Amino acid sequence: MLLAACASLVASLVLSVDAVKLASNPDTALSCNINAVISCGTVAESWQAHLFGFPNAFLGLICEPVVITIAVAGLGGVRFPRWFMLGAQTIYTLGTAFAYWLFYEALTKIGALCPWCLLITVATTLVWVEMTRVNLRDQVLPLAARGHHIIQIGLDMRLDVIAVVAWLLTLALIVITHYGSALFA
């Protein structure tokens, strides 16, 4: 969770700097404009990249330090109150849904992908999975006793790791299938 949140913070910082560059000079060529498909500039100029009236990357600069703090505290043995972890799970679930909506928009409407945005999508997935894992392990999420027992067996078997690897491979396959050789043109 800590490493993924740090990666997402770095990506948000790069995207924020690029957004400021584009705001001051719309003709700026960004370093991640590789081809017609891999083009941060195309994504950054879309309305989806400024959904709330400012660059979405600014949200990462605000939210990821909170996630990093939660992860560091968790590594230090801190147990947050149930209400706090339910709130964190809810907010991060909304953030994950937003990341996947942006991924969908980039893939289907914008027609270009940003490597930094893809990194954020992957990192957000990893953070969400780990936060969910911790909240399931600690029985924070409201489930029946039998549900907690079954979930614990799955967590002990690390089925969550298998599921997230399969999920991320599926995302990669979707991108490759959708764009094919144009990714490397």
C-alpha angles and dihedrals in degrees: 000000000000095000093045092048090049091050090050091049091052091049090048090051093051091047091048092052090048090050090054090048091051091047091055095041119014090192093062113130108223119216091237094057094108103152141331092292102037099053124137090182093059091050094043092053094054122101088239090066090062100037095146096040096270132064111292088226088073087068089062091052088054101039107035095064087057091052090047090052092050090048094048091047090049091051087052091056098257115153112203121211116271093248090055094051092045088052092047090048092049095047093044091048088055089048091050091050088050091051091051092046088054090048090052092048092049091049099044110021109021094040095212137084130220115212091212091051090049089051089053091050092051093043092047089051092051093047092047092049093049094045089049090047092053092046092049092045091050092043092239094137115078108253133142115263091255090051091053090050093051092045091050091054090051092048092048088053089048091235087151090065091051090048095050093046090051090047094051091046088051090053090051090049091051091053094046093045092047098047104021115174092355086080089068100034 
